Amino acid sequence: MSTQHDPRAEYRRRLQQRQTVIFGSISAIMAFLFLLGLLVWTGVVPVPFQREFSKEAEPEYLVPCPSSDIQPRELSTLTARVYNSTSINGKAGEVGQNLATLGVTITETANWNGKALPESIRIIAGKNGVDAAYTLRAYFPGATIHFDETNNSEILDVVVGKKFDGIKTGPNEADIAAALEPIEGCKPVQ
């Protein structure tokens, strides 16, 4: 019996091999891209490019000026909620405990809903809490004060930011006087 080479069979065999390699490669690449897309979508892997066009804009906050006759408030008369905007667990609780030790009434400690803040501390006050916010500023060097027009109470929101490095437990009179000075660029809210 002689074995004959069938050219058509040989051609079909090579064609099937090529198709197997091509479709197998395409399938493997698609599976890899699907897995990568799934990991980016779930947040496990960061996006490999900047998405400036789709970032939410940070809300503009007004920096309020203190009243013209501002006097430091007793810490026992202040009420605050403390929020953690950092990735370090327990910062809000730690700052809340420190403020409570100083006499401030803490009503809530929780995680911040917004983006991580670049500053050390942000104190957010309503119309009735601006002077209290300036008093509390003496205990947080470098703190910024923002106005919340929807807050009609004296309750302050203290948000711990990325640059937070501790609370100043015993500011002297010069520190308190400096903290009561209006922040540059502030606007009166009264």
Secondary structure, DSSP 8 states (H G I E B T S, - for coil): ------HHHHHHHHHHHHHHHHHHHHHHHHHHHHHHHHHHHHTSS--SS--GGGS------B-B---TT-----GGG-EEEEEE-SSSTTHHHHHHHHHHHHT-EEEEEEE-SS---SSSEEEEE-GGGHHHHHHHHTTSTT-EEEE-TT--SS-EEEEE-TT-----SS--HHHHHHHHS--TT-B---
